[in-house]
C-alpha cells in the first residue's frame, strides 16, 4: 500500500482492508491509533493512484486532511488544517491556492473516500433523540478536475437517521428485530443523494448506498488490535510517497 506518510513508532494498527466501488475501483486503507486516542486513516485509491491522509482528534473532529491526486490535467495536492471553528486549505495544481472556511464547533468531516467515513461518523450517539434522529454540521469535500478547483470544501448540515439492520447472505439489508449490533445510518441534505451507511458488527461500513444504488462494499477487513506500527526506519512492506512523519 502506498501512502503519504508512514505511521509513527508506537502507533497501534487497529484495522486495514479494501473497499470495492461500483465502477470496479478499489480503496485500500489502514487505521492507526496513538496513545492519546488520535486516529489516522490512510487510503490508496486504485487504479487512479490517489492518496489520502486523515487525522481525527479523540473527540471526533478532523485535525488534518491531505491528498495527492493524479489527474489528466496534472497532479493535484491539497492540505487542510482543521481548527475548532475554522479550516485552512492549501492547494497545489488547482485554484485558489489558499482559502479559509468558518465552521461551527463540533463539526465532522465528509470526504470522498468511503474508507474513513465510519471513523468520521463515530461518537455521535449523544446527539440522537429518542426517534433516532440527529442533525450534524459536516465539512463536505468533493473532488473535481483541477480546472474546476480540484478538491472543494463547504459546510453542509446533514440529517441523520439510525435504524437497526441485518446483512443477508446476498448483501441486502433488512430491518432487524431486537438489539442487533449491525446498524444502518441514513444521511440526507437538500441537493444531495439519499445516502445510507450499513455498519457491520466490527463498526466498519459494510456497504455505502446512494439513492438505493450500491456505491461501495467492504471486501476485506482485518482487525489487529495488538499490532504496533514499525518505526519508519525499520522494515516495512508499505511504500511511502513523501516519507515524512505525521
C-alpha positions as CSV (number, residue, x, y, z in Angstrom):
1,X,0.0,0.0,0.0
2,X,1.3,3.4,-1.0
3,X,0.8,6.3,1.4
4,X,1.7,9.9,2.0
5,X,3.3,9.4,5.5
6,X,4.4,6.3,7.4
7,X,3.0,5.5,10.9
8,X,4.9,6.8,13.8
9,X,6.7,4.4,16.2
10,X,4.2,3.3,18.8
11,X,1.1,3.9,16.8
12,X,-1.2,0.9,17.0
13,X,-2.5,-0.6,13.8
14,X,-6.2,-1.3,14.5
15,X,-7.5,-2.4,11.2
16,X,-6.9,-2.5,7.4
17,X,-8.9,-3.6,4.4
18,X,-10.3,-2.8,1.0
19,X,-13.5,-1.4,-0.5
20,X,-14.7,-2.2,-4.0
21,X,-16.6,0.6,-5.6
22,X,-19.4,0.1,-8.1
23,X,-17.1,1.1,-11.0
24,X,-14.6,-1.7,-10.1
25,X,-12.1,0.6,-8.5
26,X,-10.6,-0.2,-5.1
27,X,-9.8,1.7,-1.9
28,X,-7.1,0.1,0.2
29,X,-7.0,1.6,3.7
30,X,-5.4,1.3,7.2
31,X,-6.3,2.8,10.6
32,X,-3.9,3.5,13.4
33,X,-4.5,5.0,16.8
34,X,-1.9,6.6,19.1
35,X,-1.8,6.7,22.9
36,X,-3.9,9.8,23.2
37,X,-6.7,8.3,21.1
38,X,-5.9,10.2,17.9
39,X,-6.9,8.2,14.8
40,X,-5.0,8.3,11.5
41,X,-6.6,6.9,8.2
42,X,-4.5,6.2,5.1
43,X,-6.2,5.4,1.8
44,X,-4.9,4.5,-1.6
45,X,-7.4,4.6,-4.4
46,X,-6.7,2.2,-7.3
47,X,-6.1,2.4,-10.2
48,X,-6.2,6.2,-10.0
49,X,-3.2,6.2,-7.6
50,X,-4.8,8.8,-5.4
51,X,-3.5,9.0,-1.9
52,X,-5.5,10.3,1.1
53,X,-4.4,11.0,4.7
54,X,-6.7,11.9,7.6
55,X,-6.0,12.6,11.2
56,X,-9.0,12.7,13.6
57,X,-8.9,14.1,17.1
58,X,-10.1,12.0,20.1
59,X,-13.3,14.0,20.2
60,X,-14.1,13.1,16.5
61,X,-13.2,16.4,14.9
62,X,-10.9,16.3,11.9
63,X,-7.4,17.8,12.5
64,X,-5.6,17.3,9.2
65,X,-6.5,16.2,5.7
66,X,-4.1,15.7,2.9
67,X,-4.4,14.3,-0.6
68,X,-2.3,13.7,-3.7
69,X,-4.5,13.1,-6.7
70,X,-3.2,12.4,-10.2
71,X,-5.4,13.7,-13.0
72,X,-5.1,14.0,-16.8
73,X,-4.8,17.8,-16.2
74,X,-1.9,17.2,-13.8
75,X,-1.2,16.2,-10.2
76,X,-3.2,18.0,-7.6
77,X,-2.2,18.2,-3.9
78,X,-4.3,19.5,-1.1
79,X,-3.6,20.1,2.6
80,X,-6.3,21.1,5.1
81,X,-5.7,22.1,8.8
82,X,-8.9,21.9,10.8
83,X,-9.3,24.0,13.9
84,X,-12.4,24.0,16.2
85,X,-14.0,26.9,14.3
86,X,-12.0,27.3,11.1
87,X,-10.5,25.3,8.3
88,X,-7.4,26.5,6.4
89,X,-6.9,25.0,2.9
90,X,-3.8,25.0,0.7
91,X,-3.7,23.7,-2.9
92,X,-1.1,23.0,-5.5
93,X,-2.2,22.3,-9.0
94,X,-5.6,23.9,-8.6
95,X,-7.0,27.3,-7.6
96,X,-7.5,29.1,-5.3
97,X,-4.1,28.3,-3.8
98,X,-5.4,29.0,-0.3
99,X,-8.7,29.8,1.4
100,X,-10.3,29.7,4.8
101,X,-13.7,28.5,6.0
102,X,-15.5,29.3,9.2
103,X,-17.0,26.2,10.8
104,X,-19.2,25.7,13.9
105,X,-17.9,23.9,16.9
106,X,-18.5,20.1,16.8
107,X,-18.3,19.7,13.0
108,X,-17.3,16.5,11.4
109,X,-15.7,15.5,8.0
110,X,-17.4,14.0,5.0
111,X,-14.7,13.2,2.4
112,X,-14.7,11.4,-1.0
113,X,-13.3,8.0,0.1
114,X,-15.8,5.6,1.6
115,X,-12.8,4.3,3.7
116,X,-12.7,6.5,6.8
117,X,-16.3,7.6,6.8
118,X,-17.1,5.2,9.7
119,X,-14.5,6.9,11.8
120,X,-15.9,10.4,10.9
121,X,-19.4,9.3,12.0
122,X,-18.2,7.7,15.3
123,X,-19.1,9.1,18.7
124,X,-22.3,10.9,17.7
125,X,-24.5,8.8,20.0
126,X,-25.4,11.6,22.4
127,X,-26.8,13.8,19.6
128,X,-29.6,11.4,18.6
129,X,-33.1,11.9,20.0
130,X,-35.4,9.1,21.1
131,X,-36.6,8.6,17.5
132,X,-33.0,8.1,16.3
133,X,-32.7,11.4,14.6
134,X,-29.9,14.0,14.7
135,X,-28.6,17.0,12.7
136,X,-24.8,17.4,12.4
137,X,-22.7,20.0,10.5
138,X,-20.1,18.5,8.3
139,X,-17.1,19.8,6.3
140,X,-18.1,18.3,3.0
141,X,-15.4,17.6,0.4
142,X,-16.0,17.0,-3.3
143,X,-13.4,16.1,-5.9
144,X,-13.4,18.0,-9.2
145,X,-10.8,18.4,-12.1
146,X,-8.1,20.9,-11.3
147,X,-9.5,23.4,-13.8
148,X,-12.7,23.5,-11.7
149,X,-11.0,24.0,-8.4
150,X,-9.9,20.5,-7.6
151,X,-10.9,19.4,-4.1
152,X,-13.6,21.8,-2.8
153,X,-14.9,22.0,0.7
154,X,-18.0,23.6,2.2
155,X,-20.1,23.3,5.3
156,X,-23.2,21.1,5.0
157,X,-25.8,20.2,7.6
158,X,-26.8,16.5,7.3
159,X,-29.8,15.0,8.9
160,X,-29.1,11.6,10.3
161,X,-31.5,8.7,11.0
162,X,-30.3,5.5,12.5
163,X,-32.0,2.1,12.2
164,X,-31.2,-1.5,13.2
165,X,-30.4,-3.7,10.2
166,X,-29.1,-7.1,9.4
167,X,-27.0,-8.1,6.4
168,X,-28.2,-11.1,4.5
169,X,-26.0,-13.6,2.6
170,X,-26.8,-11.8,-0.7
171,X,-25.6,-8.5,0.8
172,X,-29.1,-7.0,1.1
173,X,-30.1,-5.2,4.3
174,X,-33.3,-5.8,6.1
175,X,-34.8,-4.3,9.3
176,X,-33.7,-6.3,12.4
177,X,-35.9,-7.1,15.4
178,X,-34.3,-6.9,18.8
179,X,-30.9,-5.4,19.6
180,X,-28.9,-6.2,16.5
181,X,-25.4,-4.7,16.7
182,X,-25.4,-4.1,12.9
183,X,-26.9,-0.7,12.2
184,X,-28.0,1.4,9.2
185,X,-27.5,5.1,9.2
186,X,-29.3,7.3,6.7
187,X,-27.9,10.7,5.8
188,X,-29.8,13.4,3.9
189,X,-29.4,17.0,2.9
190,X,-31.2,19.1,0.2
191,X,-29.4,18.8,-3.1
192,X,-27.5,15.6,-2.2
193,X,-28.3,12.0,-2.8
194,X,-30.1,10.0,-0.1
195,X,-27.2,8.2,1.5
196,X,-27.1,5.0,3.6
197,X,-24.2,3.5,5.6
198,X,-24.7,-0.1,6.6
199,X,-22.3,-1.0,9.5
200,X,-21.1,-4.5,10.4
201,X,-20.6,-5.8,13.9
202,X,-17.0,-4.6,14.0
203,X,-18.1,-1.0,13.3
204,X,-16.9,-0.8,9.8
205,X,-19.1,0.4,7.0
206,X,-20.1,-2.8,5.1
207,X,-22.0,-1.0,2.3
208,X,-22.4,2.6,1.2
209,X,-25.5,3.3,-0.9
210,X,-26.8,6.5,-2.6
211,X,-30.4,6.7,-3.8
212,X,-30.6,2.9,-3.1
213,X,-27.7,2.2,-5.5
214,X,-24.7,0.4,-4.1
215,X,-21.6,2.7,-4.3
216,X,-19.1,0.7,-2.4
217,X,-18.8,-2.5,-0.4
218,X,-16.2,-3.8,2.1
219,X,-14.5,-6.8,0.6
220,X,-11.7,-7.3,3.1
221,X,-11.2,-6.2,6.7
222,X,-8.6,-7.3,9.2
223,X,-8.6,-6.1,12.8
224,X,-5.3,-6.3,14.6
225,X,-5.7,-4.6,18.0
226,X,-2.4,-5.7,19.4
227,X,-0.1,-5.0,16.4
228,X,2.2,-1.9,16.7
229,X,3.3,0.1,13.7
230,X,7.0,-0.3,12.9
231,X,9.5,2.6,13.1
232,X,9.8,4.4,9.8
233,X,13.5,3.4,9.9
234,X,12.6,-0.2,10.3
235,X,11.4,-2.9,7.8
236,X,8.0,-2.0,6.3
237,X,6.3,-3.6,3.3
238,X,4.4,-0.4,2.5
239,X,5.7,2.3,0.2
240,X,5.9,5.9,1.5
241,X,5.5,8.6,-1.1
242,X,6.9,11.5,0.8
243,X,8.5,9.7,3.8
244,X,7.6,12.4,6.4
245,X,6.3,11.5,9.8
246,X,2.8,12.6,11.0
